[in-house]
Structure formats: C-alpha cells, structure tokens
Amino acid sequence: MPPFLPLTRGRRQRGGAGVTRTAPMPSSSIPDDLCSIPALLARNAQRFPKQAAYREKEFGIWQSWTWEETRDEVRALALGFLALGLARGDYVAIIGRNRPALYWAMVAAQSAGAIPVPLYQDAVAEEMAYVLDHCGARFVVCGDQEQVDKVITVREQVPSIEQVTYLDKRGMRKYDHSAMNWLEDVAREGRAAETRLGPELDRRMAELSWDHTCVMLYTSGTTGKPKGVVLSNRNIIVTSKNTSEFDRLKPGDEILAYLPMAWVGDFIFAIGQAYWTGFCVNCPESAQTMMTDLREIGPTYFFAPPRIFENMLTTVMIRMEDASNLKRRMFHHFMGVARDVGPRLLDGKPVSAGARLHYALGALLVYGPLKDTLGLRRIRVAYTAGEAIGPEIFDFYRALGINLKQLYGQTEASVFITQQPDGEVRSDTVGVPSPGVELRIAETGEVFYRSPGVFESYYKNAESTASTKDAEGWVATGDAGFFEEGTGHLRIIDRAKDVGKMADGSMFAPKYVENKLKFFPNILESVVFGNGRDRCVAFINIDLSALGSWAERNNIAYSSYQELAGLKPVLDTIQEHVETVNESVAQDPMLAGCQIHRFLVLHKELDADDGEMTRTRKVRRRIVEEKFADLIEALYGGRDEVYTETEVTYEDGRKGKLKATLEIRDAKTFGQGARAMAAE
C-alpha cells in the first residue's frame, strides 16, 4: 500500500490541513426555469412527448408511459393531493417497491410544494414509526396491503398521519376508508378538480426554487438512529447534470430501477438523472423476477452493489460446473483471452489484430451469449459502490467488455463524491473527484469533500449538522483514505472511527480485511475484531446460495443454514479462505498485524430485522460486538467451541431463541503475525 497521511487519535480536524484534489466545474449553467424536478418533467413532456419515460412489468406484461403521459399522471396525483388538503411544506412518506406510480407520487408531492420522504419497504413497523414521527408525515403513500398494515400498526405512535393512500387495492376492501384512499381514486379526483385547483397547483409549482427541499432521505443508522438528510433542488439537479455529462448519458438510455426507493442512489438515478437526461426508467415485476426482467430490458446504464455482481458470477460458475467438458474448456480458454484483451479494448489501448480476432471469436461463442444470459449485452456504463468489490469479480466483467466502473458516494453528497473516468478504471481505487467536487485528506487521514451536492442539513438535528458540515461547506465522510501518487485516484481504507491500534501499536483496519474475505463467493459477511488487542479474530457468515449449490453437487445433506454452517467440509473451506487472506494481508507491512488468528462461522445470518445490519446491509459493528460478546470472549479465551443462545426475529415479527454449539478454529498466520504468535 502506498504511503498516506498518518491516522492519529484526537479531535476531528476540518479541511484546513492535508492534501486537496479538485475536479473542474462544468462550464455550462442551468437555466433558472429548470430549478425543480416538476420543471424538468414539463420540459421533457414538451421535448420528448412520445418517448418512453417509464415501464413496469405487471402480470408478465410490460406497460409503458411516455413523458407526456407521465406529466399528466403526476399532475392528476398532485391535484388529488391538494383536494385531500396537502399543504406547502408537508412531508409525504412513500413506502413500497419500485413502481412508476410511487415515483409519480414523489414528483406530485414536490409539485404541490410538499417534501417526499421514501422509506425502506422491508423495514419493520417500529423502524417506520421512528421515521414517520420524526418527519411528521401527514400523508403516507403505500404500495400494498403489507405497507398499509405497518402504518396502521404504528398510527397511534404517529399522530401527525392524516391520510393514507395505497397503490395496490388487493386485500383492502374491508378496511376503514374514512382516512384512506386508493391512489387511482386520488388521481381521478385530481382530474375532476383541474378547473378548481389547477391555478393553485400552477402557483405552487412556479414558487419552487433552487433552495426548496427536493427530497428528504434517511441514513441507514449504522451507529444510532437514522438521520433525515435534507437535499435541495440545487443538490439533486446540479449533481444529476454534472454526472450525466461525465458519462455522456442521453435520452435513449435505459435503466432498471430495482434498488430501494429510500436509498439515495435510486433517487439520483431514477429521478435526478432520468429527469435531467430524459432516459427511460424500467421497474421489474418483483424482486424474484428481477434477473429475468433485467434480461428482457437489457439496460444501457446499470448500477448494482458488489453483492449483485458476485451473485451473477456465482451463478455462472455453478452452471459451468454442470456443463459438458467441451463447454467448460471453451469457456475457460476464451475467458483467458478476455482477461488479457477485454480491459485493454475498453480503455482504448493498442491491441494486435490477432488478439482482436481471437477476442471477436470469443465474443461470438462465449462473451455475447453470456452477456445475453445476464442481461448485460447493451451496457454502456455500469457502476458498483457501497462496498469493495473483489478484483477477480471486477476484472471478470471488464474482460467481457462491460464498462464496469466504481464510484464513491454518500447520501449527504447526493451520491457522487468520486467516479472512475473511462480509460482510468481499476479495481483498487474509487476514482477521481466527480465534476465540481473538491476533496481533502485531513491530517487525521479522514476524507472531506465539498460540492454542489452537499446536503442542506440533518432534519431537526443542528448538532449533527454542525459536526458533519462546517461553515465553509466541507463535509466529513467518516472514511479514512489517501490519494495515490501520480494518478490522483482516491483509495479508501476503512471507516475512520473503526481504524484503531493493535496492542503493539500497529494499525487495525477491520474493513480492509473483511472486504478481502467477502471477495470469496462462499463468504457472505464477516466482522473482524482486534482494536486494542494482541491479535485479530473474526465472525464469518457463509453464503447459503453458493455453499448450498456446492452441497447439492456433492450430495451433502443439510436441513438449515445452521447445519450447513457447522459441517466440517464447510469449515475447512472457510479456513482455507481465511488463511489465503492472511497471506495477502501479510504482504502489507502497515496492516500485517490485522491477520486473523482465530475465527468461527456464525450459526445465523446477520440480519437487519435483528438489528445487526442496516437496511442497506451495513454491519452495525457495535451492536454485533455487544450481542455476541460471549462468542468474542470464547475466541480470545482459547476455547475450541462455545455454546450460545441468540434471540432472532421471524418473518411474522415473532421472537425466538436460536441455540447452537459453534466450533472455533485457529488460522495460520504469516510474517509478522506468525512471529507474534510464536513469541507467545
């Protein structure tokens, strides 16, 4: 690892010291009459009236709406909200899976001068209650009966709720509809009220400015209660414009909107960039049909977290295990060619005529059919972010000719902090500052940024706002990183608060090791401990899909996740992975002390319903440490096994106890780690 500014304990420093990188601001400005999402919608309806804006698959059939039809649907909903009494500045909660009507509800709320607040649809009722009460939502738009039931459950805790609307009317016939309406009825009422309420809606839309709130999105709450991030029209629209131009996005592009609507990335891709460029947003039928729908749409612009790309690759490799010998040999031969030639072609580097011909043959026989199967043949720009992606996985997609890149972002930045430009794509960096973004590494090693996308404030939380964003607009990311010499690319090491010291004074950076472990398809999640200790230990979550397929191929019977996780062949495989990671970590003198000496495979998956992860699948490290304190004690106490009982939450909300005896294993360490162990 190249040298970087030292990480030290002490007071958080602002941007006054350290190394700075700045991306040039785009030269073109945005007309003031395009200062809101409804204004962009009106422009698109005029410029691309018959072009598809939204598609949704329902009952196996794709339905489309043009920009002109989208404008009419949004206006009808906005008028219907006015008829129900929606006031300027009200908060409108949106809960459900990705569907055009829910996106329209967000834009309709904006049109009426209100503020949309999307929530995670898989959140339990108690989690929803906090957000609904914190923002003081008067209106709630639900996708279906499940979400309505959650709202009804918490309604007594959230006295601000006055109106509940729902999109899917199945199962809703016998509910009390005195303050509940079908969304289609709201739109129908809005169309009927055009003459009466149209002028008022037009006035509210004309009042919208750059400084009006565009959306409020809640953080994942990794370390505490979620915070409401207030993002203005300026934040969303300027960021959408800059990043769309960075990747040359255009009206003919297509995306698949399948990630949670409450996540800032979905908002910026499916509303911000979509409305700026005029491209089409496609909504899958369900989470279960997402991969099938991806193949049918064939998007040109695609975002997925590393886990999605890992799952795709795992599926490919499992299918290859079941293929004939000829197909396997052909696959591995041409993938060898692709790894050498594919990335160079993407980066515009010179490639010999013979290599191009060989690659073209591979594209005909292997890469093309494979990309068709995955739904990635038409990809022009693809991004991954959120966690580190394994170099082998990243290189696999680049080898196929898929322009997969990495970005680094946060909710507070309107997503984009850094991006990888075409021709400068690598697996070990997160790129250079996005257009208009300034980056600074403080003397503590923490990354700070300033940009047009910087959030306005945390809602009802001036203290957190002041501790995160200073008077000059610099925002503390909470991540530790450094700029590479020569390239200026940013590399992220870990969360700054998680970077610590081992007992011998060497650096402790758990995320660095955890990401290396998760590069193996058999490992779904890992948590490494060691701050202030003489050695590191780890919890491992196996990937049920990958190891379940392995067990099936090898005729190994198991009845549950817990049973599979305790099988000796599984533990042997995980031990090999841990020791491979230790050998890799040992090559870095700065982090060699982070090698894992002992580990266990957990008897359950870390779960958001149990409070162990956020809804965006980030580990709540402190909660895990407290909840499984007995397991950590056993790992450091030298025991070979440990009995534990863990409270779990079932799908229907019931609580239960999971009992297990877990085997603890020692792992081989290398270099400094091995010497430290021998010294004891």
C-alpha positions in Angstrom: 0.0 0.0 0.0 1.4 3.4 -0.9 2.2 5.8 1.9 -0.6 8.2 3.1 -1.1 10.8 5.8 -0.9 9.2 9.3 -4.1 8.4 11.2 -4.0 9.8 14.7 -6.4 10.0 17.6 -7.8 13.2 18.8 -10.2 16.0 17.8 -11.7 15.7 14.3 -9.9 18.2 12.0 -11.6 20.2 9.3 -10.3 20.9 5.8 -7.6 23.3 6.8 -4.8 20.8 6.6 -3.9 17.9 4.3 -3.9 17.2 0.6 -6.6 18.6 -1.7 -7.9 17.4 -5.1 -10.5 19.4 -7.1 -12.5 18.4 -10.2 -13.2 21.2 -12.7 -16.7 22.7 -12.6 -18.7 22.1 -15.7 -18.8 25.2 -17.8 -22.5 25.2 -18.8 -25.0 26.6 -16.3 -28.6 25.5 -15.8 -31.5 28.0 -16.6 -33.4 29.1 -13.6 -36.7 27.8 -15.1 -35.3 24.3 -14.7 -34.8 24.5 -10.9 -37.1 21.7 -9.9 -38.0 18.2 -10.8 -41.5 19.2 -11.9 -39.9 21.8 -14.2 -37.7 19.1 -15.8 -40.8 16.9 -16.2 -42.6 19.7 -18.1 -39.5 20.2 -20.3 -39.3 16.5 -21.1 -43.0 16.3 -21.9 -42.5 19.1 -24.4 -39.2 17.9 -25.8 -39.8 14.1 -25.8 -43.6 13.8 -25.7 -43.9 10.3 -27.2 -40.7 8.8 -25.9 -41.0 6.2 -23.1 -40.3 7.6 -19.7 -41.4 4.6 -17.5 -42.1 0.9 -18.0 -43.5 -1.5 -15.5 -43.9 -5.2 -15.7 -47.1 -6.5 -14.2 -48.7 -9.9 -14.7 -45.9 -10.7 -17.0 -46.6 -7.8 -19.4 -44.6 -4.6 -19.9 -46.6 -1.4 -19.8 -45.2 1.9 -20.9 -45.8 5.6 -20.2 -44.4 8.4 -22.3 -43.1 11.6 -20.9 -46.4 13.3 -21.9 -48.4 10.7 -20.1 -46.1 10.8 -17.1 -46.7 14.6 -16.8 -50.5 14.0 -16.9 -50.3 11.3 -14.3 -48.2 13.4 -12.0 -50.5 16.4 -12.4 -53.5 14.3 -11.6 -51.9 13.0 -8.4 -50.8 16.5 -7.4 -54.3 17.9 -7.8 -55.7 14.9 -5.9 -53.3 15.6 -3.0 -54.4 19.2 -3.0 -58.0 18.0 -2.8 -57.1 16.0 0.2 -55.6 19.0 1.9 -51.9 18.7 1.2 -50.2 21.9 2.3 -46.9 23.6 1.4 -44.1 22.1 3.4 -45.9 18.9 4.4 -44.0 15.6 4.4 -45.3 12.8 2.3 -43.9 9.3 3.1 -43.6 6.8 0.2 -43.4 3.1 1.1 -43.2 0.3 -1.4 -41.2 -1.4 -4.2 -40.1 0.4 -7.3 -43.2 1.3 -9.3 -43.9 4.2 -11.6 -46.9 5.4 -9.6 -44.8 5.7 -6.5 -42.2 7.7 -8.4 -45.0 9.9 -9.7 -46.3 10.3 -6.1 -42.9 11.8 -5.1 -42.9 14.2 -8.0 -46.6 15.1 -7.4 -45.7 15.9 -3.8 -42.9 18.2 -5.0 -45.3 19.8 -7.5 -47.7 20.7 -4.6 -44.9 22.2 -2.6 -44.5 19.2 -0.2 -41.5 17.1 0.5 -41.3 13.4 -0.4 -39.8 11.0 2.2 -39.3 7.5 0.8 -38.9 4.7 3.4 -37.4 1.2 3.1 -40.3 -1.2 2.3 -38.7 -4.1 4.2 -38.4 -2.0 7.4 -40.4 -3.4 10.4 -43.2 -1.3 11.8 -41.1 0.1 14.7 -38.4 1.4 12.3 -41.0 3.0 10.2 -42.7 4.6 13.2 -39.5 6.5 14.1 -39.1 8.0 10.6 -42.8 8.8 10.2 -42.9 10.5 13.6 -39.5 12.3 13.2 -40.5 13.9 9.9 -44.1 14.5 11.0 -45.6 12.9 7.9 -49.2 14.0 7.2 -49.6 11.8 4.1 -48.4 8.3 3.6 -48.4 6.6 0.2 -48.2 2.8 0.4 -47.5 0.3 -2.3 -49.8 -2.5 -1.0 -51.6 -4.0 1.9 -48.5 -5.1 3.7 -47.2 -1.5 4.0 -50.7 -0.2 4.9 -50.8 -2.7 7.8 -47.5 -1.5 9.1 -48.7 2.1 9.0 -52.0 1.2 10.8 -49.9 -0.7 13.5 -47.9 2.5 14.3 -50.6 5.1 13.7 -51.2 5.7 17.4 -47.5 6.4 17.8 -47.5 8.9 14.9 -50.4 11.3 15.5 -49.3 13.5 12.5 -50.6 11.0 10.0 -53.9 12.2 8.5 -54.2 10.5 5.1 -53.1 7.0 3.9 -53.2 6.1 0.2 -52.4 2.8 -1.4 -51.5 1.7 -4.9 -52.4 -2.0 -5.0 -56.1 -2.4 -3.8 -55.9 -6.1 -3.3 -57.0 -7.1 0.2 -58.1 -3.5 1.1 -61.9 -3.8 0.7 -62.8 -4.3 4.4 -60.5 -1.6 5.8 -61.8 1.7 7.3 -61.6 4.1 4.4 -62.6 7.3 6.3 -58.9 8.5 6.0 -57.7 6.0 3.4 -57.9 6.2 -0.4 -56.9 4.2 -3.4 -54.3 6.1 -5.3 -56.2 5.7 -8.6 -59.2 7.4 -6.9 -57.0 10.2 -5.7 -55.8 10.8 -9.3 -59.4 10.6 -10.6 -60.4 13.2 -8.1 -57.5 15.3 -9.2 -58.5 15.2 -12.8 -62.0 16.2 -11.9 -60.7 19.2 -9.8 -58.5 20.6 -12.6 -60.6 23.7 -13.1 -61.0 24.3 -9.4 -57.4 23.5 -8.2 -55.3 23.8 -11.3 -54.4 27.5 -10.8 -53.3 26.8 -7.2 -51.1 23.9 -8.4 -49.6 26.1 -11.0 -48.8 28.8 -8.4 -47.1 26.3 -6.2 -45.0 24.9 -9.0 -44.0 28.4 -10.0 -42.8 29.1 -6.4 -40.3 26.2 -6.5 -36.7 27.4 -6.4 -33.2 26.1 -6.2 -33.3 26.2 -2.4 -36.6 24.4 -1.9 -36.2 20.9 -0.5 -36.3 18.2 -3.2 -36.4 15.1 -1.0 -35.5 14.0 2.5 -33.7 10.7 2.7 -32.9 8.9 5.9 -29.4 7.5 6.6 -29.1 3.8 7.3 -28.4 4.4 11.0 -25.2 2.4 11.3 -24.2 3.9 14.7 -27.6 5.1 16.0 -31.0 6.5 15.0 -31.3 7.3 11.2 -30.9 11.0 10.4 -33.1 12.9 7.9 -30.8 14.2 5.1 -32.3 17.3 3.5 -31.4 17.6 -0.1 -32.4 20.7 -2.1 -33.3 21.1 -5.8 -29.9 22.5 -6.4 -28.2 19.5 -4.8 -30.1 17.0 -6.9 -30.3 18.8 -10.2 -26.8 20.1 -10.4 -25.3 16.8 -9.4 -27.5 15.0 -11.9 -26.5 17.3 -14.7 -22.7 17.1 -13.9 -22.6 13.3 -13.5 -24.9 12.7 -16.6 -22.5 14.7 -18.7 -19.5 12.9 -17.1 -20.8 9.6 -18.5 -22.5 11.1 -21.6 -25.9 9.8 -20.6 -28.6 10.5 -23.2 -32.4 10.2 -23.7 -32.1 6.8 -25.4 -30.5 5.2 -22.3 -32.4 2.6 -20.2 -32.1 1.7 -16.5 -33.6 -0.9 -14.3 -34.9 0.6 -11.1 -34.8 -2.3 -8.6 -32.9 -0.9 -5.6 -34.8 0.5 -2.6 -36.6 3.8 -3.3 -35.4 5.1 0.1 -31.8 4.8 -1.0 -30.2 8.0 -2.4 -28.7 6.2 -5.3 -32.1 5.1 -6.6 -33.4 8.7 -6.3 -30.5 10.2 -8.2 -30.6 7.5 -10.9 -34.3 7.0 -11.3 -35.4 10.6 -10.8 -32.5 13.1 -10.8 -30.6 11.8 -13.8 -33.7 10.3 -15.5 -35.4 13.7 -15.5 -32.3 15.6 -16.5 -31.5 13.4 -19.5 -34.9 12.1 -20.3 -34.0 8.4 -20.3 -36.4 5.6 -19.5 -36.9 4.0 -16.0 -37.9 0.4 -16.0 -39.5 -1.2 -12.9 -39.3 -5.0 -12.5 -42.3 -7.1 -11.6 -40.8 -8.2 -8.3 -37.5 -8.9 -6.5 -37.9 -12.5 -7.5 -38.2 -11.7 -11.3 -35.5 -9.0 -11.3 -32.9 -11.1 -13.2 -35.5 -12.2 -15.8 -36.7 -8.6 -16.2 -33.1 -7.4 -16.5 -32.6 -9.8 -19.4 -35.8 -8.6 -21.1 -34.9 -4.9 -20.8 -31.2 -5.0 -21.5 -30.4 -1.7 -19.8 -27.6 0.6 -21.2 -26.9 2.2 -17.8 -26.8 0.0 -14.7 -25.9 0.2 -11.1 -25.5 -2.7 -8.7 -23.8 -3.2 -5.4 -20.9 -5.7 -5.4 -23.1 -8.5 -4.0 -25.3 -8.5 -7.1 -22.3 -8.8 -9.4 -20.9 -11.5 -7.1 -24.2 -13.5 -7.2 -24.3 -13.2 -11.0 -20.8 -14.6 -11.3 -21.5 -17.4 -8.7 -24.5 -18.4 -10.9 -22.3 -18.5 -14.0 -19.6 -20.6 -12.3 -22.2 -23.0 -10.9 -23.7 -23.5 -14.3 -20.3 -24.1 -15.8 -19.7 -26.9 -13.2 -22.8 -28.6 -14.7 -21.8 -28.0 -18.3 -20.1 -30.5 -20.6 -16.3 -30.9 -20.7 -16.2 -29.2 -24.2 -18.2 -26.2 -23.0 -16.1 -25.9 -19.8 -12.8 -26.0 -21.8 -14.1 -23.4 -24.3 -15.3 -21.1 -21.5 -12.0 -21.2 -19.7 -9.9 -20.8 -22.8 -11.8 -17.7 -24.1 -12.0 -16.2 -20.6 -8.2 -16.4 -20.5 -8.2 -14.4 -23.8 -10.8 -12.0 -22.4 -8.9 -11.2 -19.2 -5.9 -10.0 -21.3 -7.7 -8.3 -24.2 -11.1 -7.1 -22.9 -9.9 -4.4 -20.4 -7.4 -3.0 -22.9 -10.1 -2.7 -25.6 -12.3 -0.9 -23.1 -9.5 1.5 -22.1 -8.6 2.2 -25.8 -5.2 0.7 -25.5 -3.4 -0.9 -28.5 -4.3 -4.5 -29.2 -2.9 -6.6 -32.0 -5.0 -7.7 -34.9 -4.6 -11.3 -33.9 -5.7 -10.7 -30.4 -8.7 -8.7 -31.7 -9.7 -11.6 -33.9 -9.3 -14.1 -31.1 -11.4 -11.9 -28.8 -14.1 -11.4 -31.5 -14.4 -15.2 -31.8 -14.8 -15.4 -28.1 -17.4 -12.8 -28.2 -19.4 -14.8 -30.8 -19.1 -18.1 -28.9 -18.9 -17.1 -25.2 -19.0 -13.5 -24.2 -22.0 -12.5 -26.3 -24.3 -15.4 -25.2 -23.1 -14.9 -21.6 -23.9 -11.2 -21.6 -27.3 -12.0 -23.1 -28.0 -14.5 -20.3 -27.1 -11.9 -17.7 -29.0 -9.1 -19.4 -25.8 -7.0 -19.8 -25.2 -7.1 -23.6 -26.3 -3.4 -24.1 -24.5 -2.0 -21.1 -22.7 1.2 -22.0 -22.0 2.4 -18.4 -22.2 0.3 -15.3 -21.2 1.3 -11.7 -20.7 -0.5 -8.4 -20.3 1.0 -5.0 -21.2 0.6 -1.3 -18.5 -2.0 -0.6 -15.2 -3.0 -2.1 -15.6 -5.4 -5.0 -13.2 -8.3 -5.4 -10.6 -7.7 -8.1 -11.3 -11.0 -9.8 -15.0 -10.2 -9.9 -14.4 -6.7 -11.2 -12.0 -7.9 -13.8 -14.3 -10.7 -15.0 -17.0 -8.2 -16.1 -14.4 -5.8 -17.6 -13.0 -8.8 -19.5 -16.4 -9.5 -21.1 -16.3 -5.9 -22.5 -18.7 -4.5 -19.9 -17.7 -0.9 -18.9 -18.0 -1.6 -15.1 -16.6 1.3 -13.0 -16.5 2.3 -9.3 -17.8 5.3 -7.6 -17.7 6.6 -4.0 -20.6 8.5 -2.5 -22.8 9.3 0.4 -26.4 10.3 1.0 -25.1 13.7 2.2 -23.3 14.2 -1.1 -26.3 13.5 -3.3 -24.4 10.2 -4.1 -21.4 11.3 -6.0 -18.0 12.1 -4.5 -15.6 10.3 -6.8 -16.0 8.4 -10.1 -13.7 6.5 -12.4 -13.3 8.1 -15.8 -13.3 5.9 -18.9 -9.7 4.8 -19.6 -8.7 5.1 -15.9 -10.7 2.2 -14.4 -9.1 0.0 -11.8 -10.4 -2.4 -9.1 -8.4 -0.9 -6.2 -9.4 2.8 -6.3 -12.7 4.7 -6.3 -11.6 7.2 -8.9 -11.1 11.0 -9.1 -13.4 13.7 -7.8 -16.7 13.9 -9.6 -17.4 17.1 -11.6 -17.5 20.1 -9.3 -16.3 18.2 -6.2 -13.4 19.2 -4.0 -11.7 16.5 -1.9 -9.3 17.0 1.0 -7.5 14.5 3.2 -7.1 15.9 6.7 -4.0 15.3 8.9 -6.1 12.6 10.6 -6.4 10.7 7.3 -10.1 11.4 7.1 -11.6 12.3 3.7 -13.5 15.6 3.4 -15.4 16.9 0.4 -17.3 20.0 -0.8 -19.6 20.1 -3.8 -22.9 21.5 -5.2 -24.4 18.2 -4.0 -23.7 18.8 -0.3 -26.8 18.4 1.8 -28.5 21.3 3.4 -28.8 19.9 6.9 -29.9 17.0 9.1 -33.6 17.5 9.8 -34.2 18.6 13.4 -30.5 17.9 14.3 -28.4 21.0 14.2 -25.7 19.4 16.4 -25.1 16.6 14.0 -25.2 19.0 11.0 -22.5 21.2 12.6 -20.3 18.2 13.4 -20.6 16.9 9.9 -20.5 20.0 7.7 -18.5 23.2 8.6 -19.3 26.8 7.8 -17.3 26.6 4.5 -19.3 23.6 3.3 -16.7 20.9 4.0 -18.3 17.5 4.9 -16.6 14.8 7.0 -17.1 11.4 5.3 -16.1 9.4 8.3 -13.8 7.4 6.0 -10.0 7.2 6.1 -8.2 7.3 2.7 -5.4 8.7 0.7 -4.6 9.9 -2.8 -2.4 7.8 -5.0 0.8 9.5 -6.1 0.8 10.1 -9.8 -2.8 9.2 -10.6 -4.6 11.3 -8.1 -7.1 8.5 -7.6 -8.7 8.1 -4.1 -8.3 4.9 -2.2 -10.5 4.2 0.9 -9.0 2.2 3.7 -11.8 1.9 6.3 -14.3 3.9 8.4 -12.2 6.4 10.3 -13.9 5.5 13.6 -13.1 1.8 13.0 -9.4 2.4 12.3 -7.6 1.8 15.6 -4.4 0.3 17.0 -3.5 -3.2 18.0 -1.9 -3.7 21.4 1.6 -3.5 19.8 0.8 -0.1 18.2 0.3 -1.5 14.7 -2.7 -0.3 12.6 -6.1 -2.0 13.0 -8.3 -1.6 9.9 -11.1 -4.2 10.0 -12.9 -3.3 6.8 -9.7 -3.9 4.8 -9.6 -7.5 5.9 -13.4 -8.0 5.9 -13.6 -7.0 2.2 -10.8 -9.4 1.3 -12.8 -12.2 3.0 -16.0 -11.2 1.2 -14.3 -11.5 -2.2 -14.8 -15.3 -1.8 -18.2 -16.3 -3.1 -18.6 -18.7 -0.1 -18.4 -15.8 2.4 -21.4 -13.5 2.6 -20.3 -11.3 5.5 -17.5 -11.0 8.0 -16.8 -9.0 11.2 -13.2 -8.6 12.4 -12.3 -7.6 16.0 -8.9 -6.6 17.4 -8.8 -3.0 18.4 -6.6 -2.7 21.5 -6.0 -6.5 21.4 -2.9 -8.6 20.7 -4.5 -10.4 17.8 -7.5 -10.3 15.5 -10.4 -12.7 15.5 -13.4 -12.9 13.1 -17.0 -13.9 12.7 -17.9 -15.4 9.3 -21.3 -15.6 7.6 -21.4 -18.3 4.9 -23.2 -17.6 1.6 -26.1 -20.1 1.7 -26.7 -19.9 -2.1 -23.0 -20.7 -3.1 -22.4 -23.3 -0.4 -25.9 -24.8 -0.8 -25.2 -25.4 -4.5 -21.8 -27.0 -3.6 -23.5 -29.3 -1.1 -26.1 -30.3 -3.7 -23.4 -31.1 -6.3 -21.6 -33.2 -3.7 -24.7 -35.0 -2.4 -24.2 -33.5 1.1 -27.5 -33.3 3.0 -28.4 -30.4 5.3 -31.6 -29.1 6.7 -30.8 -25.5 7.6 -28.4 -22.7 7.4 -27.1 -23.6 10.9 -26.5 -27.2 10.0 -24.7 -26.3 6.7 -22.5 -23.7 8.5 -21.3 -26.3 11.0 -20.3 -29.0 8.5 -16.6 -29.9 8.6 -16.0 -29.5 4.8 -17.6 -26.1 5.1 -15.4 -25.1 8.0 -12.3 -26.5 6.1 -13.2 -24.4 3.1 -13.7 -21.2 5.2 -10.4 -21.9 6.9 -8.6 -22.0 3.6 -10.1 -18.7 2.6 -9.1 -17.1 5.9 -5.5 -18.3 5.6 -5.4 -17.1 2.0 -6.5 -13.6 3.2 -3.9 -13.7 5.9 -1.1 -14.4 3.4 -2.3 -11.5 1.3 -2.6 -9.1 4.4 0.9 -10.2 5.5 2.3 -8.6 2.3 1.4 -5.1 3.6 3.8 -4.1 6.4 1.3 -1.5 7.6 -1.6 -3.9 8.1 0.2 -7.2 8.6 -1.0 -7.2 12.3 -4.6 -7.5 11.1 -4.2 -11.1 10.2 -7.0 -13.3 11.6 -5.7 -15.8 14.3 -9.0 -17.4 15.2 -12.4 -17.5 13.7 -15.9 -19.1 13.9 -18.7 -19.4 11.5 -21.9 -17.9 12.9 -25.0 -20.1 13.3 -27.2 -17.4 11.7 -27.0 -14.7 9.1 -26.6 -11.2 10.4 -30.0 -9.6 9.8 -31.5 -6.1 9.7 -34.6 -7.4 11.4 -32.4 -8.4 14.4 -30.7 -5.0 14.4 -27.3 -6.4 13.3 -27.3 -4.7 10.0 -28.8 -1.6 8.4 -31.4 -1.8 5.6 -28.6 -1.2 3.2 -26.7 -4.2 4.6 -24.0 -2.4 6.5 -22.9 -4.1 9.7 -23.7 -2.4 12.9 -20.4 -3.3 14.4 -21.0 -2.1 17.9 -24.4 -3.9 18.2 -22.8 -7.1 16.9 -20.0 -6.8 19.4 -22.4 -6.4 22.3 -24.9 -9.0 21.1 -22.2 -11.7 20.6 -19.9 -10.7 23.5 -19.8 -14.4 24.7 -18.5 -15.5 21.3 -15.8 -12.9 21.2 -14.8 -13.9 24.8 -14.5 -17.5 23.7 -12.4 -16.6 20.6 -9.9 -14.7 22.8 -10.1 -17.2 25.6 -8.6 -20.1 23.7 -11.6 -22.3 23.7 -12.3 -24.9 20.9 -16.1 -24.5 21.0 -18.8 -22.3 22.5 -22.5 -22.8 23.3 -24.6 -19.8 22.6 -28.3 -18.7 22.5 -29.3 -15.9 20.3 -32.6 -14.0 20.0 -34.0 -13.9 16.4 -36.9 -12.2 14.7 -39.0 -14.4 12.4 -40.7 -13.0 9.2 -44.1 -12.6 11.0 -42.5 -10.5 13.7 -42.4 -13.2 16.4 -39.2 -13.6 18.6 -37.5 -16.8 19.2 -34.2 -18.3 20.5 -31.6 -20.0 18.3 -29.3 -22.4 20.2 -26.0 -23.7 18.8 -22.6 -25.0 19.7 -20.0 -23.4 17.5 -16.6 -24.8 16.6 -13.7 -22.3 17.0 -10.7 -22.7 14.7 -7.1 -21.4 14.6 -5.9 -20.0 11.3 -2.3 -20.0 10.0 -0.7 -16.5 10.0 2.3 -15.3 8.0 5.2 -13.0 8.5 4.7 -10.6 11.4 1.6 -12.3 12.5 3.3 -15.7 12.7 6.2 -14.2 14.6 3.8 -12.6 17.1 2.0 -15.9 17.7 5.3 -17.8 18.1 6.6 -15.3 20.6 3.7 -16.2 23.0 
